Amino acid sequence: MKVTLKNSNSLFLLFLFLSFGCKPATENTFEPLSVDQLAQAQETFKEPGIKNRRFKHADLQPLIEKHKDAFEVNVLGESVEGRTISSLDWGSGQTKVMLWSQMHGNESTATMSLFDLFNFLKASGDEYDDLRELLKTSLSIKFIPLINPDGAEQFKRRNALDIDLNRDAISQISPEAVILKNARDTFEPEFGFNLHDQQIYYNVGNTPKQATISVLAPAYNEAREINEVRRRAMQTIVGMNEVLQQVIPGQVGQYDDSFEPRAFGDNIQKWGTSTILIESGGYLGDPDKQYIRQLNFMIILNALHQIATQGYTNYTEEQYFAIPDNSIQLVDLIIHELQVPVGDKYYPVDLAIRRRDSSAGESYYERGTVDDLGDMQVYFGMEEVDATGHKLKIGEIFPQEFENVSAINEAEALELLKQGYLAVKVKSFEAGELHQLPILVLGEKDDFDSGWQTGSNPNFFLEKDGRNAFAVVNGYLINLNEPTEQTFMQRVY
Ligand SMILES: [Zn+2]
């Protein structure tokens, strides 16, 4: 039979009808995973080799090694101190997506999630096979899980040159910045994910709700204009926010979109990659951010699905702008109306206290600071206490020395607090030794700071009717009548 051009077109149309008409829902439009499925997937594929957020470059190398069977692993270069920076590539689809994490060395939450995601992507034989197939055939994904290994080594923000890599996108003084820029320029992704952590003191809008996740489609110019590149990032964020609102309602904020000409997110947006910033904040009862690790996994997987199906086109920039702005009004503790002594008078003040953490090996300790005092109505305390009628009273050091930290337990420490002692001394201790006692432990120091003014370390009692009702130890509030369960991350001084 002579097949004319017309006939062959008809055959082709018939073929189209058969392949799409019979299956009106093609593989590319199936429903995204539900919130429960996303959470379940993370629990199933959580990387057991990363137990806390203070891991280092050396901890990740065997994990990267084990993924060589399913990912194309490349060493992109080395950090200032000679640590390798690797990328893991997965998928063979048309749309390119690049994700990079931890350009700030102490912002490791998303890095943990990426390793959970690696386990997820390379698995098979379960309910997620359709999704994997969709992602694999639609996307080519490049992961760069630790841009600043030297910073991670000391769990600090900056690299070994003491440069903030997120201010080095243009000058590229740091080898790490060169590596990230080269990766973008050679790969030319359509979508980019810039993965960070923010301070735990961010709240959402003017509410006391902690901003557990903040999102941003960074501006690419001073005027903060919106082009197609930036709009796609905004749209995708709306879908991610839909997931988050189901699990952490009211706890998603929009990060400040002022243009920073030196930052990577802003410039990568400018260079034509639809860029999404995820900032992991705090969540009550999750100091090690393991729940936030799960949330990152969930929204990244959701976003990849949106990009693979172009599901983000269902959303608008108006929906993006409806996400409330971040602000930074949270403090750990507000003590209201405490009577503080000056001269021979007492003045009622509100004290706003934050406890910042410092790394110590695998662990950390906190140091309380009075950040502000007076009228504190613009702040929200994660814990607040009404100290009306209470006077600030300085505590004593227990006169008998203990052999070492192990010679005193929590119950004894509480008993000493009730007797008016805020500190004990130990004869022997290791430099920088940590403890979890609800009292100050002094080694070499003969005294402790006892201030209530800004910048001081808050250690004192709240006294009412001649009795100590509360102790404030290094910024931790302890109700002496009804002590509650809490974790004290402290250091011997
Ligand atoms: Zn950061």
Residues whose N, C-alpha, C, O or C-beta is under 5 A from the ligand:
A	BS01	ZN	H104 E107 H196 D197
